[in-house]
């Protein structure tokens, strides 16, 4: 998709505009979320007290898979960044309408992570491991699977100390 948007003569590329800035910002936020989530999980695993437990702190309090959400957001930002290259006429791209192929990236990544690999495999493994724990089941009820959105913690999901 990036190739399709950039397959024009450099002299015909549109100037960097506000939509490009939005795309770069979305990409950076997605990359940041992915890095922070991965670092939080690595730090969590290093704690002796977390051995054999699921992570439900930091970004993981708001999404059961914030690293995957960050990955998807990163690809969404890439699409937005490509969008300005074909928004004002793309007759000089690889073919007319080629830039719109970049819309396939976030859709493909979302479908892959949520329905093929990633989320289904990890959710199944987590359910097998902690599915009998009431605190874990409450965490699942209260926490979004993929999207990083505010949630509320109830007494049922507070970990037993």
Secondary structure, 3 states (H helix, E strand, C coil): CHHHHHCCCHHHCCCCCHHHHHHHHHHHHHHHHHHHHHHHHHHHHHCHHHCCCCCCCHHHHCECCHHHHHHHHHHHHHHHHHHHHHHCCCCCCCCCCHHHHHHHHHHHHHHHHHHHCCHHHHHHHHHHHHCCCHHHHHHHHHCECCCCCCCCCCHHHCCCC
